[in-house]
Amino acid sequence: MLASPLSAAPDFPELTGRVVDNADLLGPAEEAALAAKLESFETTTQRQFVVATVPSLQGYEISDYGYQLGRAWGIGDAERNDGVLLLVAPQERKVRIEVGYGLEPYLTDAMSSMIIRDRITPRFRDGDMAGGIVAGTDAIITQLQLPPEEAMRIAAEAKPKPAKGGGFSFGTIIWLGFLFFF
């Protein structure tokens, strides 16, 4: 009998620094520059930010894997819950930004989605994995270094991408149909 992903914990890589590149997407110079940038961010803001690449999500959804990885590694201050994890899984072609609850007013799900959509994936599509990781990291750092009021305003203005075609989603159409007929 095969074990399902839900019955066993994922096999996480060891936290070896601010950049854990187990999928080998970064060259040594890129990894060192990224680690230095993350160290400087931590020094100036007291917030931990880790970039991780994994060869595979081991059958897990990236949201589950990322959440569990962040908890296993203990990213961020336990009281402030202010850690950030940029997770890239090239085999599944997935990217996720995990944000501790203490930073959610400044880096919302919609803002994270915009960073992935506008900064990271265009470079990934062009075959520039390192460039996408660096661009995403820079966007996150820029957002989190803003004054709190400005960061909250920008995050609140972030809009998720509308449904394809710019019209109503399928669920909205069904709901409108239900209201119309009943």
Secondary structure by P-SEA (a helix, b strand, c coil): cccccccccccccccccccccccccccaaaaaaaaaaaaaaaaaccbbbbbbbbcccccccaaaaaaaaaaaaccccccccbbbbbccccccbbbbbbbcccccccccaaaaaaaaacccaaaaaaccaaaaaaaaaaaaaaaaaccaaaaaaaaaaccccccccccccaaaaaaaaaaaac
